[in-house]
């Protein structure tokens, strides 16, 4: 069995769905399992539905109408006949969203989020499945929530591997083309759960692990894994091969091409991961698998923008020891700060964090009660794997470097 994952950019419009069909015709469909994300920016649009539900109910109908209109345009291009059964299926899914929001009594945002946002994937797979069938590609649409079982940690659920393995293994002997949703699962009460943003790659890896798949291919709008994000760096080049370990390192530092959780189940069974262009499916792309390092061995650049650098020192020049560092990390955890870099000396502690949840003012207030604190907002964190002098010079380039940290293979710079 092969597992193919198509992201939202690959099915963002009718032409994207047609192109998915073209990819399948070129690669074949036997023993293939498709995992498909929500179309385009649908997840963002569904998040707006959740926001309206909690904060501005007057805008809720308009938020839902935006989702309906977007998918309606794609339907019109792919299925000219309004009598096609897929129109009723899409209406039915959107009516389920409206029904849930009408009867829901839970005040918990994360629970409501998972019950609503996951419909993006249900809509996309329903449309893609119908289009493939209409064009001579029979397929079996599956509701992934019946197979991928999790705990009830909404918005970032943990996989129940035993139950998931048992459910997915039942599909192993069947040779048809399957299509299912990324990002979603369900808990023991059959409520929808999600695996975290960008979790569709992880879904593909989970399915591959449970089926002992031959490979996983992630189809993207780039030729493969590049050594830098071309939006921020000039002359980004393709990496032909990456070891699991190197890919995990890149993901840890923030490379966005491969979801960090995706690699772990694949590595355990040595299932290769291919990252290929859905625009040029014949090209080799990038293979992540067993081996050493990267090929070609070139510096790999990772940028995290809008970070916060905090430099802390003790009020009385005493050492910052284990108790203090433990308290610091507890405060960072309690305020949901993602730590991207730390550096400490006898009397100082520097940390670069992502203020994703806007809790910085409260955190600073607590820190200043115990430490001298200097902080810088809106800084950028550059990480270079396999750095050389030229790569470091290119990043400095007149910028003020607030913090630098080096190891044998990696350098990190915090700059303004």
N, C-alpha and C positions, 0 to 999 in steps of 0.2 A: 504493500500500500504506500502511495505517495500522499503527502499532505501539502496542499497549496493554500496559501493565505493571500487574499486580496484585500488591501486596505481601502480606506474611504476615498483616497485620491484616485484609485483605479476604477471606482464605480461612481464617480461624482456626478455623472450625467449619462444620457442615453448612449453617447458615443463610447463612454467607458465600459458600459455593459456589453456593447457590440464588440469592443476590443477584447474583453474577457472571453467571449465566445471564440474569437479568432485565436487567442492564446491556446485554448483547449483543443481547437482543431489542429493546431500545429504540434502540440505536445501529446495528444491523445487523452482519453478519458477513463480508460480501464484502470481499476484499482486506484482510484483517485478520490481524495477527500478534500472538498473545498471548505475553507473557513473564510467568511466574508464579513467585513466591518460595515458599520453604518455608512450610508452614502454621503460623500463630501463632508460638510460641516454639520451634519444632522445631530451629532452628539451635543454640539454647542447649542443648537436650536432646542433640543429636548431639555438641556439644562436650563434654558430660559423659561421653558414651561414650568419646571419645578420652582424656579425663582418667583415666577408670577403667582403660582399657587400659594406660596407662603407669604409673599410680600405685597402683591398687587393683583388681587383676584380680578379686578376689572380688565386687566390686560391679558388674562388667561385665554379667552377665546381667540384673540388675535395671535398669540404665541402658537397655539395649536393649528390655527389656520395657515400660518407660515409653513409649518411642517407638511401639512396636507397639500398645499399649493406646490411646494417644491417637488414632492413625489408625484403629484398629478402631472406636472410638465414632463417628467421622465416617462410616466405611463403613456401619455399621449403620443410621444415619439416612438415608443417601442411597440405599442399595441393600439393601432389606429381605431379598431372597433371598440366602442365603449361598452359593448355587450360582453367583452372578454371577462372570464371569471376572475381574473386577477384584480379588477377594479373593486369587486365586492370583497375580496380578501383584504385588500388594503383598507377599505372603509371599515371592515370589521375590526382590524387591529387598532385603528384610531378610535373607534367607538369603545374598545376595551380600555384605552387610556382615559377617555372621558368618564367612563363608568367607574374606574378605580378612583379618580379624583373626586367623584361625586359621593362615593360611599366611604372613602377612607376616613378613619378616626385617629390614625397615628400622628402624633405631632413630631415624630422623629424625621429630621431632614434626610438622613442617610438612607433610611428605610424607603421613604417615598422616592428618593432619587433612583434607587435601584429598580423599583417597580415601574417607573416611568421611562427613564433614559434608555433602558434595554430595548425598548420598542424600535429604536433606530435600526438595530441589527435584524429584528424580526421583519421589518418592512423591506430592508435591502435584500435579504435572502429570499423572501417571497417573490419579489420582482425578478431577481436574477434566475431563480428556479423556473418560473413561468416562461421567461424569455428563452432559456436554453431548451426547454421542452418544445416550445413552438418552432424552434429551429433545428429539430432533429437530434437533440442531445438529451435523451431521457435521463432523469436524475431522481434521486430520493431525498426529499427535503426532510431534515431532522430538526426537532427542537432540542438544542443542546442542553437545555435545562433538565431534560430527562436523563442525561448521561453524565454531565459534569456536576458532581455533588460537592458542596462546600459547607463551611460553618456559616454562622449568621453575622459575620463581621462585614456589615454592609459597606459598599464602596471599595473595599479592599479585602475580599473574602479569601480564606485559606482553603486549599483543595483538600477534600477527603479522598486521599489516594486509593484507599481500599475499595470504597463504594464506586468511585469513578472507574477504576480498573475493571471491576466486575461488570459494570454497565456497558462500557465501550468494547470490551472483549467480545461481546455477543455479535459485534459487527465484523469481526476480523475475517470470517470465512466468506463474506459476501463480496462480489466483484463489481458491483454497480458503482456509478458515480454518486457520491453523497455530497450534499451541501448543507452547511449549518452555520450558526452564528459564532462570531468571536465575542470575547469580553464577558459572556454571561455564564451563570451557573444557577443552582438553586440549593436552598438549605433543607434541613430535615422536615420543615413544614411546607416545602414546595414554594416558598416565596423566592422571587428572583433575587439573585445576588450578582455583583459585578466584581471583576478581578483587578480593578484600578484602571485609570486611563492608559491607553495604548495596550490594553490587555489581550487584544486579539492575537498577537504574536504568541503570547503565552498559551492561549487556547490551542493554537496549532501544535505547540510543543507538547502539551498535555496529551492530546489525541495521538500524536506520533509515538509518544512513550508507551501509551496503553496498547497501541496496535503493533508495537515493534516495527514501526514504519521504515521503509527504505531510505526516505529523506523527507525534509521539509523545505519548501521553496516559498520565500516571501517575495511577492511581486510588488515592485515599487516604481515610482516615477524617476528613479535615478539608476545608473548602470550597475550599481552594486554598492558595496561599502566603500566610501571614499576616505581618504586620509584627513579630510577637513570638510566642514560645511561650506559649500560654494557660495552661500549667502553672505558669509563673513570673511572668507579667505580666497585669495586668487590662486589659480592653478592647482585646484584640488585634483588628486590623481586616484585611480582605481586601485584598490587592494585586491589582488587575485585570490590569495589564500590567507586565512587568519586561524590561529589555533583557538581552541575553546578558551584556554586560559587568557590569551591576549584579548579576545573579544569580551570576556568578563571584566578584565581590567578597563578596557575602553568604556564599557557600559557603566562601571562603577564611577568613573570620572565624569560621566554625563553624555557620552556619545549617544545620539538619539536614534540611530538607524536600527539597533537591535534592543528590544526590551530586556532589562537585566534579568528578569525571572525566566525568560525564554531559554536561556542557554543551559541552565542546570539540569533539567530532565533530559535534554538531548545529549549532554556530556555523559550522563550516567550510562546510557546505552550506546554511546558513540554513533549517534544518528547525525549524519551531515546536514548542515543548514546552508541552503543556497539563497543568496539575495540577488534577484535579477530584475531587469527592466521589463515591465509589461508592454513597453513601446517597441522593444527589440528583443523578443523572447528567444531568438536564436543565439544571442550573445552569451558568453560564458558567465558573466557576472562575478560574484564573490562566493567562495566556499569557505564555511567555517567548520572546522573538524579537528580531528586528532593530529597533532604535530607540534612544531616549534615555531613560535613568533609569528611574523607576518612576511608576506612576499608580494611586492618588493619591500625591503626594509627601509622605510622612509619615515621621517618625523610625522606623527599623527597629532593634529591640533583639535582641541576641544574648547569651546567657549561657553561659559555660563554668565549671562548678563544680569544686571539688577540684583546683585548680591549685597550683603551687608558684612563689613569687616568690623569686628569688635576687638579692641585691645584692652585687656584687663590687667591691673596690677594691684597688689595688696595695699591696703590703706596705711599699714604701719611698716612696710618693707619686710614683712615676714615672708617665709617661703610659702609658695602655693604648692601644697602637698596633696596627698591622695584624698583626704577628706574634702578639701576645697574643690578639687577637680571633680569628685563624685557629685558634690552639690551643684556644680556648674552644669554638668551633663543632665542632671535631673531637671534643672530649670529649663534647659534647652528642650528636653523631651516634653515637659509639661506645656511648653508654649509652641510645640509642634514645629520646631526649627530643624530643617534639614542641614546637617553639618557637612560641609564640603572640604574643609581644610582646618587643621589645628596645628598650632606650634606653641611650645611652652619653654620657659626658662625657670630659674629658681624663683623669681618674684613676678613673673608676668605670664600671661596666657592670651594667645591670639586665636580667634576663630572666625572663619568665613562661613556664613549661613545664608540660606534661602528663606526670606520672610514671606513664604507663600500664603500664609494664613493671616497676615497683618497683625501679628501679636507683638511686634517689636517694642512699641511704647511701654506696654505692661512689663515686658521682660527687662528693658533698660531700667525701669523704676526699681525693680527688685535687685538687679545687679549693683546699682549705684549705692544701695544700702550697705553693701559689703566690700565693694571694690572701687578703685579709681577706674573709670571707663571712658575710653575714647572710641567713638564709632564713626564709620564712613558708610553712607548709603549710596546706592546706585553704582557700586564698583563692579568691575568685570574680573572674573576668574578665568585665566587661561591655563590649560594643562597641555603639556607636550610630552607624548610618549616617544622614546627613541630620539631624544633631542640632540641637536648639535649647536655649535656656536651661532651659525647663521640663522637657525630657527629662533633662537632666543633674541638675537638682535632685531629680527623682523617684528617681534612682538613689542619690544621696548620702544623703539622708533619714536622717541620724544615723549612717551607717556611717563607719568610718575608711577614708579613701582612702590607700592605700600608694603608689600610682603613678598618674599621669595622663599621657596622651599625646594630642595633638590634631593633626589635619591639617585641610584645608579642609572636608572632608565627613564625617570620622570622628573620634569621640572614644573612647578606651579607658580604663577605670578598673579598677584592681586594688583590691579592697576586702576587708576582713575581716568 
